[in-house]
Amino acid sequence: MAKEQLSFRDRLYALARNYWWCWQPEVVAIFQDLSPVRWRQLDHNPILLLDEFTPDQLENRGREAVLHSRVNYAYRRWQEYMNSKHTWGDTHAGVLGHNPVAYYSAEFGIHESLPNYSGGLGVLAGDHLKSASDLGVPLVAVGLFYQEGYFSQLIDETGWQREIYPYVHNTRLAVKPAVTATGEKVIVQVETRGGPIYAQAWQADVGRIKLFLLDCDIEQNSPEDRKLTARLYGGDQRIRIRQELLLGIGGTRALTAMGYQPSAIHMNEGHSAFAPLEYIRMRMGEDGLSFDEAMRKVIWHCCFTTHTPVPAGHDRFDWNLYEEHLGPIADQLGLGAVGLVGLGRVDPSNQHEPFCMTVLAFKCSRRANAVSNLHGVVSRRMWTSLWPWRSEEEVPIGHITNGVHVSSWLAPQMRSLYDRHLPLEWYLQSGQPDVWAGFDDVTPGELWETHQSLKNRMINFARARMQRRAERIGSSAEEIAEIQTCLDPEALTIGFARRFAPYKRADLVLRDIEFLGQIIADSARPVQFIFAGKSHPADDNGKAILQKIFRLTQEPGFKGKIILLEDYDINLARHLVQGVDVWLNNPRRPLEASGTSGQKVVLNGGLNCSILDGWWAEAFDGQNGFAIGSGRSHVDQDLQDDRDAKALTRVLMDEVIPLFYDRDEDDGLPDAWIARMKRSVRTLGWRFNADRMVMDYVQKAYIPAAGGLSCDMGRLG
């Protein structure tokens, strides 16, 4: 059908079927204006929303809301975006050409309506795709389709986390069957000793990027294997290795079936480390190479990003699981299981060492990187035994610091402010430092007013979330009424939201409960806290921390001033990072590889108060936020926790609270605080965004992997 013949309804559906809409505020507003209440109730899923309208009803609603011209304009912008040949990638990534980068990840956080993520790793992968799309970098992505997602969190009357797993059918999402050049559905087969695993590939369009997700819920599989891709990070080790076998080998076979011949292979964490084995097998079969010859050629094109220094974050499998699942491809590679297992061991001859996916990824990569400068230092120390002939400083693990996709996390109100003061189409050059210099021209009043409006919006959102939970658990009318007065828009508001892993220490501020009570009760300089986050279903220690905070929220002196919001997701995160005054981050150093939530806060004018770990260790300059402690670590965890808790108390008491409440006598503005907000945006906005990150990957990893430059295994960054 010709473009000019598309109806109003057809254009809306076309926009809804490409996730480009989710980082375009004017398109989001179109869907919201169709039916504001249902938009919220349907978790901002435009496909479900449009399906509720008949064609006539949709046409009538379009006229009522005066949407036709807005839809036409949005559709035209999308078409221009998709067809543009004047992108950064066209100029700087030409060597990738028609052989795109293959980007593998176990999770992708594109939008809350596509529940294919658990936390930071997935959201980072989603932001990577969005920036690759904006920059015009040739890239395809591979993951798994989780019908039940990660989980939805319920917090019961005692504060204990409960998990529910709603089934999300693919017909409810903006996905379609992936097809071959001849139009056949892509169904792949992966062999194990116990029989084959089958999966169908689905395609989600993320701007210019195609994301392919493998789904095991098809009739070719046994009842057990049909549930293989049901849940992200669910089940036992056997399910985990089968998922990773499917991601690496099955994902590669899906790309091959569609005709993709990647010039670079990017493994985002060790979950996809089996992918190089399949590429090696193909090179051996196609070119008649030996295993060693094929491996040398494949490794040349492989890049690996490691994301965690926490030992539990590196998947390890014992011999029985390994032989059952890797045996067939080991035979095809001519190695046998015993020969192949050494690739996943630091010491190949140590029969007691389990097979490690991270080790396999390192050994099968030409380029490897951590996700912050400090994480690079930690990773080189952590994995130095893989290169015993090198000193720690010579270990070939560099770093590319994570960043966040600006348009996805920037509040529309703040974007309007950017548009007034930054260069025209600044968002096309957000990875360039000069573009952000104009933020100094923002007047204190307009920045503070914008921030306060976002803060009020966040508080209203939090109250609505709390009310829905209260109604669900059967709270009294009086208790529900009290929710409408919780949180003070004028009070200093500190946010903490992330995975409730014990090392992230969500309860660190609770170690000095007397001090906490004092600042909460201070009528002249009140402080309030908003907590949110999920604990892994198997992590009872994390759940206990969550419960501890919940119980505090119910105590008379803290109720309504410290709150815990249930079911942390992208939408909740969006409201918090856009509305808080201060973002609290206090992991046990150096276990936070990077962290990206604080980078989202920067874009919206909030200030970070953080341990000098991850990205903050290289971001903090003394005047663009606050530091907890001096960056010291101690082998004694209790001693470190005690020191950091005292440092947190000091920085809140001596710096954060006084600076926030130091107001100008004439206009009532916190001038010094606003100056720090402006400095944070100007100095950090360009450095810690995903456009800069993807440009670094292109220039330092993808182009060398594609043969565009000669390079060695020297460190990135």
SVG drawing of the C-alpha trace seen along z (x, -y; Angstrom):
<svg xmlns="http://www.w3.org/2000/svg" viewBox="-17 -40 72 78">
<polyline fill="none" stroke="black" stroke-width="0.4" points="0.0,0.0 1.4,-3.4 2.2,-5.7 -0.4,-8.3 -3.1,-5.7 -2.6,-4.7 -5.6,-5.5 -5.4,-7.2 -5.8,-3.7 -3.1,-2.2 -0.6,-4.9 -1.3,-4.5 -0.7,-0.7 2.5,-1.3 3.8,-3.6 2.8,-1.2 4.7,1.7 8.1,0.1 9.4,-0.7 10.8,-4.0 7.6,-5.5 8.7,-4.8 11.5,-7.4 9.4,-10.1 7.4,-12.1 5.0,-13.5 4.1,-10.0 3.7,-8.7 1.4,-11.7 -0.7,-10.6 -1.4,-7.2 -2.0,-8.6 -4.6,-11.1 -6.5,-8.4 -7.6,-7.1 -5.5,-8.3 -7.1,-5.9 -6.7,-2.8 -3.2,-3.8 -2.2,-3.6 -4.1,-0.4 -2.6,1.3 1.0,0.6 1.5,-1.8 1.0,0.9 -0.2,-0.8 -1.1,2.5 -3.5,3.4 -4.9,-0.1 -5.6,-0.3 -7.1,3.2 -9.8,1.9 -11.1,-0.5 -13.2,0.5 -12.0,-1.4 -15.0,-3.7 -14.4,-4.4 -10.7,-5.1 -11.6,-7.5 -14.1,-9.3 -11.7,-9.5 -9.1,-10.9 -11.4,-13.7 -12.5,-14.4 -8.9,-14.7 -7.7,-16.5 -5.1,-13.8 -5.0,-13.4 -2.4,-16.1 -0.3,-15.0 -0.4,-11.4 0.5,-12.4 3.4,-14.5 4.7,-11.6 4.4,-9.1 6.3,-11.4 9.1,-11.9 9.3,-8.1 9.6,-7.5 12.3,-10.2 14.1,-8.7 14.0,-5.1 15.1,-6.2 17.8,-8.7 21.3,-8.2 23.0,-11.0 23.6,-9.3 26.8,-9.2 27.0,-5.5 27.0,-6.2 30.1,-8.4 32.0,-6.5 30.8,-2.8 30.9,-2.2 33.2,0.7 30.4,2.7 28.4,2.2 25.9,5.0 27.5,7.3 26.1,5.8 27.2,6.4 25.5,9.3 24.7,8.2 23.7,11.0 22.1,10.5 20.0,12.5 17.6,9.6 16.5,6.4 14.8,3.6 13.2,1.7 10.0,0.5 7.7,1.6 5.2,3.1 7.8,5.6 8.7,7.4 12.0,8.9 14.3,7.6 15.1,7.8 17.2,4.8 20.3,2.8 21.8,5.3 18.6,5.5 17.9,1.8 21.5,1.1 21.0,3.5 17.8,1.8 19.5,-1.6 22.4,-0.2 19.9,0.7 18.2,-2.6 21.4,-4.6 22.7,-2.2 19.5,-3.0 19.8,-6.8 23.4,-6.7 22.7,-4.5 25.1,-1.7 24.5,1.5 23.5,4.0 21.1,6.8 20.3,8.2 19.5,11.6 17.8,12.6 15.1,14.9 11.4,14.4 10.2,14.8 6.4,15.4 6.2,14.7 9.0,12.1 11.1,11.8 8.2,11.5 5.7,9.0 6.3,8.1 3.7,8.1 4.6,7.0 2.3,8.7 1.0,7.3 4.2,8.4 6.5,6.8 7.6,10.0 8.0,10.1 5.8,12.5 6.3,13.2 3.6,13.7 4.2,14.6 1.6,13.2 1.7,14.9 2.3,12.4 1.2,13.7 3.2,12.5 -0.1,11.3 -0.2,8.6 3.1,7.2 4.7,5.4 6.5,8.5 6.1,10.5 7.4,13.9 11.0,13.6 11.2,15.0 13.8,16.2 14.4,14.6 11.8,16.9 9.2,15.9 9.4,19.0 9.2,18.8 12.5,19.1 12.6,22.2 15.9,23.4 17.1,26.7 19.8,27.1 21.1,30.6 21.6,32.1 22.4,35.6 18.8,35.9 17.3,34.7 16.9,31.5 15.5,28.2 13.4,26.1 12.6,22.4 10.8,20.0 12.3,16.5 10.2,13.4 11.2,9.9 10.8,6.7 11.7,3.5 13.6,1.0 13.9,-2.0 16.3,-0.9 17.5,2.1 16.0,5.6 15.8,7.5 15.2,11.3 13.8,13.2 13.7,17.0 10.6,18.7 10.4,22.4 6.7,22.5 6.0,24.3 4.6,27.7 7.9,29.3 9.1,29.3 8.3,31.6 6.0,30.1 9.1,29.5 11.0,27.6 8.0,25.5 8.5,23.8 12.2,23.3 11.9,19.7 9.0,18.9 11.0,17.0 14.0,14.9 16.6,16.1 14.1,18.7 14.5,22.4 17.6,24.4 21.0,24.7 19.7,27.2 17.2,24.6 19.9,21.9 22.4,23.9 19.7,24.8 18.6,21.2 22.2,20.1 22.7,22.9 19.7,21.6 20.8,18.0 24.3,18.6 24.0,21.5 20.3,21.2 20.5,17.4 23.4,17.8 21.5,20.4 18.5,18.0 20.7,15.2 22.3,17.6 18.8,18.7 17.9,15.1 21.1,14.6 23.1,12.5 26.9,12.8 28.0,10.5 31.2,8.6 31.5,8.4 30.0,10.5 29.3,8.8 28.6,10.9 26.9,8.7 27.8,10.7 28.7,14.4 25.2,15.8 25.9,15.8 29.4,17.3 28.3,20.4 27.8,18.2 31.5,18.4 31.4,22.2 28.6,22.2 30.5,19.7 33.6,21.9 31.6,25.0 30.3,23.2 33.8,22.0 35.1,25.6 32.3,26.9 32.3,24.2 36.0,23.6 37.4,27.0 39.4,25.5 40.7,27.3 39.3,26.3 42.4,24.2 42.3,22.4 38.6,21.7 38.9,20.5 41.6,18.0 39.5,16.6 36.3,16.4 37.9,14.9 39.1,12.1 35.5,10.9 34.4,11.4 34.0,8.8 33.0,9.5 31.6,7.2 31.7,8.4 29.3,6.6 29.9,7.8 32.7,8.5 30.3,10.4 31.2,14.2 27.5,15.2 27.1,13.3 29.4,15.7 27.5,18.8 29.3,22.1 28.1,25.6 29.3,29.0 30.4,31.8 27.0,33.6 25.2,30.6 28.1,29.6 28.4,33.0 24.7,33.4 24.4,30.0 27.8,29.3 28.6,32.9 27.0,32.7 28.7,29.5 32.0,30.7 31.7,33.8 31.0,31.6 34.1,29.5 36.2,32.7 37.2,32.1 34.9,34.3 33.5,33.0 36.7,33.4 38.6,31.4 36.1,28.6 35.6,28.2 39.1,26.7 37.9,23.6 35.6,22.9 38.2,23.4 41.0,21.1 43.1,24.3 42.1,26.7 43.7,29.6 41.8,29.1 39.0,31.7 37.4,30.3 37.0,26.8 33.5,26.2 32.8,24.9 32.5,21.1 30.7,19.1 32.8,15.9 36.0,17.8 34.7,19.2 33.8,15.7 37.2,14.3 39.0,17.1 36.8,16.7 37.1,12.9 39.7,10.7 38.5,7.6 37.2,7.6 36.0,4.7 34.6,3.9 31.9,1.2 33.7,-1.5 37.3,-2.5 37.3,-1.1 35.6,2.1 38.4,2.5 40.9,2.4 38.9,4.9 38.3,7.2 42.0,7.3 42.8,8.3 39.9,10.8 40.8,12.6 44.6,12.3 45.0,16.0 43.7,16.4 46.9,14.7 49.6,16.0 52.4,14.7 51.2,11.1 51.3,8.6 48.0,7.4 48.4,4.1 48.9,6.0 45.8,8.2 43.8,7.4 40.6,6.2 39.8,2.6 36.8,0.5 34.0,-1.3 31.9,-3.1 28.1,-2.5 25.7,-5.3 22.0,-5.8 19.8,-6.7 19.0,-10.3 15.6,-10.5 14.3,-7.5 15.0,-8.9 14.7,-12.6 11.4,-14.0 9.4,-16.0 9.4,-19.1 13.2,-18.9 13.5,-18.3 11.7,-21.5 14.3,-23.3 17.1,-21.6 15.5,-22.6 15.5,-26.2 19.2,-26.4 21.1,-23.7 21.9,-23.8 19.2,-22.9 18.8,-19.1 21.2,-18.7 19.9,-15.2 21.6,-14.1 24.9,-15.0 24.4,-14.2 27.7,-12.3 29.6,-15.6 30.7,-17.7 30.3,-21.1 26.6,-20.5 26.0,-20.6 27.8,-23.8 24.7,-25.9 23.1,-24.4 25.0,-27.1 22.6,-29.6 19.6,-28.0 18.3,-30.5 18.0,-29.2 14.3,-29.9 13.4,-28.0 15.5,-25.0 14.0,-24.9 10.5,-25.3 10.9,-22.5 12.4,-20.2 9.6,-21.0 7.0,-20.2 8.6,-16.8 8.9,-16.2 5.2,-16.9 4.4,-14.5 6.6,-11.8 4.8,-12.2 1.4,-11.9 2.6,-8.8 3.9,-7.3 0.6,-8.0 -1.3,-6.3 0.9,-3.3 0.5,-3.1 -3.2,-3.4 -3.5,-0.6 -1.5,1.7 -3.6,0.6 -6.8,1.4 -5.4,4.8 -4.6,5.8 -7.9,4.5 -6.7,1.5 -9.3,-0.6 -10.7,-3.8 -8.8,-5.8 -5.5,-4.2 -6.2,-4.9 -7.1,-8.5 -3.7,-8.9 -1.8,-8.0 -3.0,-11.2 -1.0,-13.2 2.2,-11.2 5.3,-12.8 5.8,-16.6 6.6,-18.3 8.7,-20.8 10.8,-18.3 14.2,-17.1 13.4,-13.8 16.0,-11.0 15.4,-8.1 16.8,-4.6 15.7,-2.1 17.5,0.9 17.8,4.6 17.7,5.6 20.9,7.5 22.6,7.5 25.8,5.9 23.8,2.8 22.9,2.2 19.5,0.7 19.4,0.6 22.7,-1.2 20.9,-4.5 19.0,-2.4 22.2,-1.6 21.9,-4.9 18.2,-4.8 18.5,-7.7 19.9,-10.0 17.4,-8.9 14.6,-9.6 15.9,-13.1 16.1,-14.2 12.7,-12.7 11.1,-14.6 12.9,-17.9 10.1,-20.3 12.5,-23.1 14.6,-20.9 12.6,-17.7 14.0,-14.7 11.9,-11.9 12.9,-8.7 11.4,-6.7 12.6,-3.1 11.8,-0.6 13.3,2.6 13.0,6.3 14.9,9.1 15.7,12.2 13.1,14.9 15.8,17.2 17.5,14.4 16.0,14.6 18.6,12.2 17.6,9.6 13.9,10.1 14.8,9.7 16.3,6.3 13.2,5.3 11.0,6.4 13.1,4.5 12.6,1.3 8.9,2.0 8.4,2.5 10.1,-0.9 7.6,-2.5 4.8,-1.3 6.2,-2.8 4.5,-5.9 7.5,-8.2 8.4,-7.2 5.1,-6.4 4.4,-8.7 7.9,-10.0 9.7,-6.8 7.8,-4.8 8.4,-1.5 6.9,-1.2 6.1,2.3 6.8,3.8 9.8,1.8 9.9,1.6 10.9,-0.8 7.9,-3.0 8.4,-3.4 12.1,-4.0 11.3,-6.7 9.2,-8.7 11.8,-8.4 14.8,-9.4 13.0,-12.3 11.6,-13.6 14.0,-13.0 16.2,-15.7 18.9,-13.2 19.7,-9.7 21.3,-7.5 23.7,-4.8 25.7,-3.0 27.0,0.4 29.8,2.3 32.8,1.0 34.0,2.2 31.1,4.5 29.1,2.1 30.6,2.5 29.0,-0.7 25.4,-1.5 23.3,-3.5 20.3,-4.7 22.2,-7.7 23.1,-8.7 19.4,-8.9 19.0,-11.2 21.7,-13.5 19.8,-14.2 16.8,-15.4 18.7,-17.7 18.8,-15.5 22.0,-15.1 23.8,-11.9 25.0,-11.0 27.0,-7.9 29.9,-5.7 32.9,-6.2 32.2,-3.0 31.4,-2.2 30.7,-5.2 30.6,-7.7 34.3,-7.0 35.2,-8.7 32.3,-11.1 32.5,-13.0 34.5,-16.2 33.6,-17.6 30.9,-20.0 28.6,-18.0 27.0,-15.8 28.1,-14.3 30.5,-11.5 30.0,-9.0 33.4,-8.4 36.8,-8.6 36.8,-5.5 38.4,-3.2 37.5,0.5 38.1,3.0 38.2,6.8 36.1,6.8 32.5,6.3 31.1,5.3 33.8,2.7 33.3,1.4 29.5,1.2 30.0,-0.7 32.5,-3.2 30.3,-3.8 27.2,-4.3 29.0,-6.9 30.2,-8.6 26.6,-8.6 25.4,-10.2 28.2,-12.9 27.5,-13.8 23.8,-14.1 24.2,-16.2 27.1,-18.4 26.6,-18.8 23.3,-17.6 20.7,-18.9 22.3,-22.3 22.9,-23.0 19.3,-22.1 17.8,-24.4 20.2,-27.3 17.7,-29.6 18.1,-33.1 16.3,-35.7 14.8,-37.4 13.5,-34.6 13.7,-31.6 15.8,-29.6 18.6,-27.3 21.2,-29.0 24.2,-26.8 22.2,-23.7 20.9,-24.8 24.5,-25.6 25.4,-22.0 22.5,-20.7 23.6,-22.7 27.2,-21.5 26.0,-17.9 24.1,-18.1 26.8,-20.0 29.8,-17.9 28.2,-14.5 25.3,-14.5 27.6,-13.9 30.0,-11.5 27.5,-9.1 25.0,-8.7 24.5,-5.7 25.4,-7.6 28.9,-8.2 29.0,-4.5 27.9,-3.1 30.4,-5.3 33.1,-4.0 32.1,-0.4 32.1,-1.1 35.5,-2.8 37.3,-0.6 35.6,2.8 33.3,3.2 35.5,1.6 38.6,3.5 36.6,6.8 35.3,6.2 38.8,5.8 38.7,2.0 41.8,1.4 44.7,3.5 44.9,3.8 46.2,6.1 44.6,7.3 45.5,4.1 43.1,2.7 40.1,0.7 39.4,-2.7"/>
</svg>
